[in-house]
């Protein structure tokens, strides 16, 4: 049976055999030694026609296949005691199965390498908390701000809470840094003397941006640029520019 072989570099004779077996769409355990030997020899002849230099291991495998094929043509004795314990066909199948297993494992490792090559890791920064809390312009408890932030996060996207935080986060190029958020908030409050807590998060669509805005808000409160207050529990928090408390 003529077989069309796509010329390519094979890592070795087992790699070529696996290629031929996959083309035949049969299980390794069900290969026909006669057919696979013919296909293998045709592949070698095709390579020689295109002046592809064959390594000695390809020729050794050709001899091995011819030997296994000849053994299969010899009538086997009915007496198990007289049979040779070594089965060259089974040995070849075992080698092919092992090679296939390692080849698939190597493929998965290459996929992981390609996937993680585009990722960069950053160690967590130390969170500095000013021990002099009296200098912070909070008219409400910090827990109220944290609860308000959680409400904002829960209203974004599907609104479902994440049970397990992902270990790897995709870094989006359009994410705004805390420093940039501070500048944006200062610009906003130079134009507007007051607003509400939920209002300043309206333009934030990603979780990272929401957290950056919240941290920038805390930074401006710490600098006494902003002032926050809440008239009644669970009402929206009012954020004012420090020089405007009316």
Secondary structure as UniProt FT lines:
FT   HELIX           13..24
FT   HELIX           28..30
FT   HELIX           33..49
FT   TURN            50..51
FT   HELIX           56..73
FT   HELIX           80..82
FT   HELIX           88..116
FT   TURN            117..118
FT   HELIX           133..135
FT   HELIX           142..155
FT   TURN            157..158
FT   TURN            173..174
FT   HELIX           178..191
FT   STRAND          194..196
FT   TURN            197..198
FT   HELIX           199..201
FT   TURN            202..203
FT   HELIX           207..222
FT   TURN            223..224
FT   STRAND          226..229
FT   TURN            233..234
FT   STRAND          238..241
FT   TURN            242..243
//
